[in-house]
């Protein structure tokens, strides 16, 4: 199987203790679609990041994520 590019939007919310918590990731159809979804979600979430990643599902290999857009507060490892 060939390497494919996946586009992901990862929203975050603040839990009851005020800590960031990841919500389920959302798949997007393109880089532009991921950016648009991230921007829309940013109005109602503590933070959102959109990224793309190269995936070889057959081999289980993942490339380095490339950030497309970021909004709000994100976990420290994403800074």
C-alpha positions in Angstrom: 0.0 0.0 0.0 1.2 3.5 -0.8 1.8 6.3 1.7 -1.2 8.5 2.0 -1.7 11.9 3.6 -4.3 12.2 6.4 -5.7 15.6 7.5 -6.7 15.7 11.2 -8.4 18.4 13.4 -7.8 17.9 17.1 -10.0 20.0 19.4 -9.3 20.5 23.1 -11.7 21.5 26.0 -11.1 22.4 29.6 -12.3 19.8 32.0 -13.9 20.5 35.4 -10.5 20.9 36.9 -9.5 23.5 34.3 -7.0 21.1 32.5 -6.9 20.7 28.8 -8.5 17.4 27.6 -8.5 16.1 24.0 -11.8 15.6 22.4 -12.2 13.0 19.6 -10.2 13.9 16.5 -12.0 14.8 13.3 -10.8 13.7 9.9 -10.8 16.3 7.1 -10.7 15.8 3.3 -7.9 18.3 2.5 -5.6 20.8 4.1 -8.0 23.6 3.4 -10.9 21.7 4.8 -8.9 21.0 8.0 -8.1 24.7 8.4 -11.7 25.6 7.9 -13.0 23.0 10.4 -10.4 24.1 13.0 -11.4 27.8 12.6 -15.0 26.9 13.1 -14.3 24.7 16.2 -12.1 27.4 17.7 -15.2 29.5 18.6 -16.4 26.8 21.0 -13.3 25.0 22.2 -10.3 26.0 24.4 -8.0 25.1 21.6 -7.8 23.4 18.2 -5.0 22.2 16.0 -5.2 21.1 12.4 -2.4 19.0 11.0 -1.4 16.6 8.2 0.5 13.4 8.5 1.9 10.9 6.0 0.8 7.4 6.9 1.8 4.0 5.5 -1.0 1.9 7.0 0.4 -1.4 5.8 3.7 -0.9 7.5 2.3 1.1 10.5 4.6 4.0 9.8 3.7 7.6 10.5 5.6 10.7 9.4 6.1 13.8 11.4 2.9 15.9 11.7 2.9 19.2 9.9 0.8 21.9 11.5 -1.7 23.6 9.3 -3.5 25.8 11.8 -3.6 26.4 15.6 -6.1 28.3 17.7 -6.4 29.0 21.4 -4.7 27.1 24.2 -2.9 23.8 23.3 -0.9 21.3 25.4 2.7 22.3 26.0 4.2 19.6 23.8 2.5 21.3 20.8 4.1 24.7 21.4 
